[in-house]
Amino acid sequence: MDILNTPIASMVAAVPTPPQADVSWFHHISQFEFTSMMGMLLYWLPLAICAIGYSIETWVNYQKDLTDRARQGENYRPTDTVGDLIGRALVTTIPLANLWVAVFCFGPEYLGNFFRRIGALFNQPLVPKKK
């Protein structure tokens, strides 16, 4: 006797299966990999921005301290200390800290200069003056 030709088997086969929930978004989140592009954008680019920004800031402060020490003598107070340099090195290499500093400390200053130069280059009025 063929089991698939029985009336009960045909009734069970006729029952539709419920639709499966779409969990593809969960699969993508659970299988997230830190790709090389994400690493470049979220760690290495902020690290480079912080390293360049802190190097420039340290050099400017060093030059200022040299002139201040010569002028002020005994009343001289240094702008930068060894602790500042260690802190800057740590902030530069810690992943979320360097992103934060690159976006909120150095980003507005450097990007502001970039956009001002672009604006000056294309400084043409949208509505020209009346002749």
RAZI-V618469 format. One record per residue. PHI is phi in whole degrees, 0 to 359 (NA if undefined). PSI is psi as a letter, one per 20 degrees, with the letter a starting at -180 (none if undefined). Layout:
PHI,PSI  PHI,PSI
This chain:
NA,p  276,p  291,h  286,i  266,j  282,q  297,h  290,g  296,h  289,h  291,g  294,h  292,h  279,i  286,p  288,q  276,q  293,q  293,q  280,q  290,q  278,o  246,k  293,h  295,h  292,h  298,g  294,h  290,g  288,h  258,k  297,p  238,q  279,n  288,r  294,h  292,g  295,h  297,h  296,g  284,h  262,i  232,g  288,h  294,g  299,h  298,g  294,g  298,g  294,g  297,g  291,g  298,g  291,h  296,g  296,g  298,g  294,g  295,g  297,g  295,h  296,g  296,g  295,g  295,h  298,g  289,h  295,h  295,h  291,h  280,g  270,h  66,d  289,h  273,j  292,p  235,p  290,q  283,g  248,q  235,r  297,h  298,h  297,g  294,g  295,g  298,g  296,h  295,g  295,g  297,h  294,h  263,i  281,p  306,g  284,h  293,g  291,h  295,g  298,g  293,g  296,h  281,g  258,i  255,g  269,h  303,g  299,h  292,g  286,g  291,h  298,g  296,g  298,g  288,h  294,h  293,g  296,g  297,h  291,h  293,g  252,l  278,m  239,p  291,q  288,h  247,o  291,r  293,q  288,q  258,none
